[in-house]
């Protein structure tokens, strides 16, 4: 009997969610045949068989989160192939301990029967609004809280993209000291059918040229800033599954046609959930074109170790004075959020000024 465990999927990932098995118990497989699909932070990856043989047991179910090195498959027969993955003998996991009832809320006034009711319904007395004498929780309060919980629907455990987004947002909130500066670019001179995303990418190149410190990574623990020469742009892509931020590499060294081809390839990979994990890491600055949906200005979220993100709001016509005459011009709202630990207000303002000047050019 041999076993196969979840291999190291790269980029420091520690676990993955099992999406679907492509084989069943009793099946005969060949080496490199797809065994299972797993979802990492932002991509679905097929894991191939390390050997030929017969599947004796599938050791995880769709929806399970499996640690790197966690048991996936037991093989009945067939020689093991050296695939560079982690294969070894593991003992069966110990059964999980039975769920413990919620702890009794200290300082909460409630009769023993009310406490028993709350325990049976899985409710925490400490979070139930009390309406009884002297602030006591009554059985009616518990039943009302239970109905509200039922109407709200079952709790949904975050997984995959949304789980990664939640972790990144919590990390940003804990580590970043954000500040935002906003302004508008007058884009009335743009030709018809201008590529907004490409123009925004070009403006970021101009901003980084004027203020290189925004294309940087910051290590808050060591208090070290690393200013980077190559601009690897993270493009925020909204999907029903959550937020993807694939990377468009070296935007300063590519022309508009090449950038557009790169963006289309990224969008295709995001839709198919085939974005390589390596292409979801290493952003040096990020662009969020949220205005394609709604909104003019925003205080955006920076994901460490980056120090800046540029947001583009909804293009609208606004009244301006042009050569002494009142006119309605198309304007593009911009919001630049930066990590004030590593970037000064002056650096951010110079970046935004240069970006606006580039956007206001006709071509």
C-alpha positions in Angstrom: 0.0 0.0 0.0 1.4 3.4 -0.9 0.0 6.9 -0.3 0.0 10.2 -2.2 -0.2 13.5 -0.4 -1.0 17.0 -1.6 2.3 18.2 -3.1 3.8 21.7 -2.7 1.9 23.8 -5.2 4.5 26.6 -5.1 4.5 30.3 -4.0 4.4 29.4 -0.3 0.8 28.1 -0.4 0.1 26.0 2.7 -3.3 24.5 1.8 -5.9 24.1 -0.9 -9.6 23.2 -1.1 -10.6 20.0 -2.9 -12.9 20.9 -5.8 -13.5 17.6 -7.6 -12.1 14.1 -8.0 -11.5 12.8 -11.5 -11.2 9.2 -10.4 -13.0 6.9 -8.1 -12.1 4.1 -5.6 -11.3 0.9 -7.5 -10.2 2.8 -10.7 -6.9 1.9 -12.4 -4.9 5.0 -13.3 -1.7 5.7 -15.1 1.2 8.1 -14.2 0.4 11.8 -14.8 -3.3 11.1 -15.2 -5.4 13.9 -13.6 -6.5 12.8 -10.1 -8.1 15.7 -8.5 -8.8 19.5 -9.0 -7.9 21.7 -6.0 -8.5 25.4 -5.5 -5.6 27.5 -4.2 -5.9 31.1 -3.2 -6.9 32.2 -6.7 -6.6 29.4 -9.2 -7.9 25.9 -9.8 -5.1 23.4 -10.3 -5.2 19.8 -11.5 -3.0 17.4 -9.5 -1.7 14.4 -11.6 -1.1 10.9 -10.3 2.5 10.2 -9.3 2.2 6.6 -10.4 0.2 3.9 -12.1 -2.0 1.7 -10.0 -5.4 1.0 -8.5 -7.1 3.5 -6.3 -7.8 1.9 -2.9 -9.2 4.9 -1.1 -9.9 8.6 -1.6 -8.9 10.3 1.6 -10.7 13.7 1.2 -14.0 14.9 -0.1 -14.9 17.9 -2.3 -15.1 21.0 -0.1 -12.4 19.7 2.3 -9.4 21.9 2.9 -6.2 19.9 2.7 -2.8 21.0 4.0 0.3 20.5 1.9 1.5 17.1 2.9 -2.1 16.0 3.8 -3.2 12.6 2.6 -5.1 12.5 -0.7 -5.0 8.9 -2.1 -4.1 5.4 -1.1 -2.9 3.1 -3.9 -3.4 -0.7 -3.8 -0.8 -1.6 -6.4 1.7 -0.2 -9.0 5.2 1.1 -8.6 5.7 4.6 -7.3 7.2 7.1 -9.7 9.7 9.8 -8.6 7.7 12.9 -9.5 9.3 15.3 -7.1 6.1 15.4 -5.0 5.8 14.5 -1.4 4.8 10.8 -1.0 5.0 9.0 2.2 3.2 6.7 4.7 0.8 8.6 7.0 -1.3 7.3 9.8 -5.1 7.9 9.6 -6.2 11.3 11.0 -7.6 11.1 14.5 -11.3 11.8 14.6 -12.1 15.3 15.5 -13.3 16.1 19.0 -17.1 16.5 19.3 -18.3 20.0 19.1 -18.4 21.7 22.5 -21.5 23.6 23.5 -21.1 27.3 23.5 -19.6 28.6 26.8 -21.9 30.1 29.3 -21.8 33.9 29.1 -20.4 35.3 32.3 -22.3 38.3 33.7 -25.5 37.5 31.6 -28.7 37.2 33.6 -30.8 34.2 32.5 -32.8 31.5 34.2 -31.4 27.9 33.9 -34.2 26.9 31.5 -33.3 29.9 29.3 -29.6 28.9 29.3 -30.6 25.3 28.4 -32.7 26.6 25.5 -29.8 28.8 24.2 -27.4 25.9 24.4 -29.8 23.6 22.5 -30.2 26.2 19.8 -26.5 26.9 19.6 -26.8 30.6 20.6 -24.5 32.7 22.7 -26.4 34.5 25.4 -23.9 37.3 25.5 -25.0 38.5 22.0 -28.7 38.3 22.6 -30.6 41.5 23.3 -32.2 41.1 26.7 -35.8 42.4 27.4 -36.5 40.8 30.8 -36.6 42.5 34.2 -33.2 43.9 35.3 -31.7 43.1 31.9 -32.3 39.3 32.0 -32.5 37.3 28.8 -35.8 35.6 28.5 -36.9 32.5 26.5 -38.7 34.9 24.1 -35.4 36.7 23.5 -33.7 33.4 22.7 -36.4 32.3 20.3 -36.4 35.7 18.6 -32.6 35.5 18.1 -33.0 31.9 16.7 -35.6 33.0 14.2 -33.4 35.9 13.0 -30.5 33.5 12.6 -32.7 31.1 10.6 -34.1 33.8 8.4 -30.6 35.0 7.7 -29.7 31.6 6.2 -26.9 29.3 7.0 -23.4 30.5 7.8 -21.1 30.2 4.7 -17.5 29.4 5.2 -15.4 31.5 3.0 -13.2 29.5 0.6 -10.9 30.0 -2.4 -10.9 33.5 -3.8 -13.1 35.0 -1.1 -11.1 33.4 1.7 -7.9 34.8 0.2 -9.5 38.2 -0.2 -10.6 38.2 3.5 -7.2 37.3 4.6 -5.5 40.0 2.5 -8.0 42.7 3.6 -7.4 41.8 7.3 -3.6 41.9 6.7 -3.9 45.3 5.0 -6.0 46.7 7.9 -3.5 45.4 10.4 -0.3 46.6 8.6 -1.0 49.6 6.4 -1.3 53.3 7.4 -3.5 54.4 4.4 -4.0 57.9 3.1 -5.8 59.0 -0.1 -5.4 62.0 -2.4 -8.0 62.6 -5.1 -8.3 64.7 -8.3 -9.8 64.6 -11.8 -8.3 64.5 -15.2 -10.0 66.4 -18.1 -10.1 63.8 -20.9 -12.2 65.8 -23.4 -9.4 65.7 -25.9 -9.4 61.9 -26.0 -10.2 60.4 -29.4 -13.4 58.3 -29.7 -13.0 54.7 -28.6 -9.9 55.4 -26.5 -8.7 52.4 -24.5 -9.3 53.6 -20.9 -7.3 50.8 -19.2 -4.3 51.3 -21.5 -4.4 55.1 -20.9 -4.5 54.5 -17.2 -1.6 52.0 -17.3 0.4 54.6 -19.3 -0.4 57.3 -16.7 0.9 55.0 -13.9 4.2 54.7 -15.8 4.3 58.5 -16.0 3.5 58.8 -12.3 6.2 56.3 -11.3 8.7 58.3 -13.5 7.9 61.4 -11.6 7.7 59.8 -8.1 9.5 56.4 -8.2 8.8 55.8 -4.5 5.3 54.6 -5.2 6.5 51.7 -7.3 7.9 50.0 -4.2 7.6 47.3 -1.6 7.7 48.1 2.1 8.7 45.8 5.0 7.1 47.2 8.1 9.0 44.9 10.5 12.4 45.8 9.2 11.3 49.4 8.3 12.9 48.9 4.8 11.6 50.3 1.5 12.6 48.7 -1.8 12.1 51.0 -4.8 11.6 48.9 -7.9 12.7 49.7 -11.5 10.2 47.4 -13.3 6.6 48.3 -13.0 4.5 45.1 -12.6 0.9 46.3 -12.6 -1.8 44.4 -10.6 -5.1 44.8 -12.3 -8.1 44.3 -10.0 -10.7 42.0 -11.8 -14.1 41.6 -10.1 -15.9 38.2 -10.5 -18.8 36.5 -8.8 -16.3 34.3 -7.0 -14.4 37.3 -5.6 -11.5 39.6 -6.5 -8.7 38.5 -8.7 -5.5 40.7 -9.1 -3.4 39.2 -11.9 -0.2 40.9 -12.9 0.7 42.7 -16.1 4.5 42.6 -16.2 6.8 45.4 -17.2 4.2 47.8 -18.4 6.8 50.5 -18.9 8.5 48.5 -21.6 5.5 47.5 -23.7 3.5 49.3 -26.3 -0.3 49.7 -26.2 -1.0 46.8 -28.6 1.1 44.4 -26.5 -0.5 45.6 -23.3 -4.0 45.0 -24.7 -3.0 41.5 -25.8 -1.7 40.8 -22.3 -4.9 42.1 -20.7 -7.1 40.0 -22.9 -5.1 36.9 -22.1 -5.4 37.7 -18.4 -9.2 38.1 -18.6 -9.5 34.8 -20.5 -7.4 33.0 -17.8 -9.5 34.6 -15.0 -12.8 33.5 -16.6 -11.5 30.0 -17.0 -9.9 30.0 -13.5 -6.6 28.9 -15.1 -4.4 31.9 -14.0 -1.0 30.5 -12.9 -0.4 31.2 -9.2 2.9 33.0 -10.2 0.9 35.5 -12.2 -1.2 36.5 -9.1 1.9 37.6 -7.1 4.6 40.2 -7.4 2.6 43.3 -8.1 4.5 46.5 -7.5 1.5 48.8 -7.8 -2.2 48.2 -8.5 -4.9 49.7 -10.7 -8.6 49.4 -9.8 -10.9 50.7 -12.6 -14.0 50.5 -10.3 -15.7 53.3 -12.3 -16.8 50.9 -15.0 -19.5 49.8 -12.5 -20.2 52.9 -10.3 -18.5 55.4 -8.0 -16.3 58.5 -8.5 -13.8 58.5 -5.7 -12.8 55.8 -3.2 -10.4 55.0 -0.3 -8.9 51.9 -1.7 -7.1 49.0 0.0 -3.4 48.3 -0.4 -2.1 44.7 -0.1 1.3 44.6 1.4 4.1 44.8 0.5 2.9 47.3 -2.1 2.6 50.9 -1.1 0.1 52.4 -3.6 -3.0 51.7 -5.6 -4.6 54.0 -8.2 -8.4 53.9 -8.5 -10.3 55.3 -11.6 -13.9 56.3 -11.0 -16.8 56.7 -13.4 -16.2 59.1 -16.3 -18.9 61.8 -16.4 -19.4 65.2 -18.0 -18.7 68.1 -15.7 -19.0 71.9 -16.2 -15.6 73.5 -16.7 -14.3 76.9 -17.8 -12.3 76.5 -21.1 -10.7 79.6 -22.6 -13.1 81.7 -20.7 -16.2 79.8 -21.8 -18.3 77.5 -19.8 -18.3 74.0 -21.3 -19.1 70.4 -20.4 -16.1 68.2 -20.5 -15.5 64.5 -19.9 -13.7 64.0 -16.6 -12.0 61.0 -15.1 -12.0 60.9 -11.2 -8.8 59.5 -9.7 -8.1 58.3 -6.2 -4.5 57.4 -5.1 -4.3 55.5 -1.9 -0.8 55.2 -0.4 0.9 53.7 2.6 1.9 56.8 4.6 4.6 54.8 6.4 6.7 54.6 3.2 5.3 57.4 1.0 5.0 61.1 1.8 2.1 63.3 0.8 4.4 65.2 -1.5 5.5 62.0 -3.3 1.8 61.0 -3.7 0.8 64.4 -5.0 3.6 64.5 -7.6 2.7 61.0 -8.8 -1.0 62.0 -9.2 0.0 65.3 -11.0 2.1 63.4 -13.5 -0.6 60.8 -14.1 -3.2 63.5 -14.7 -0.9 65.4 -17.1 -0.4 62.2 -19.1 -4.1 61.4 -19.2 -5.0 64.9 -20.4 -2.8 64.5 -23.5 -4.8 63.9 -26.7 -2.8 60.7 -27.6 
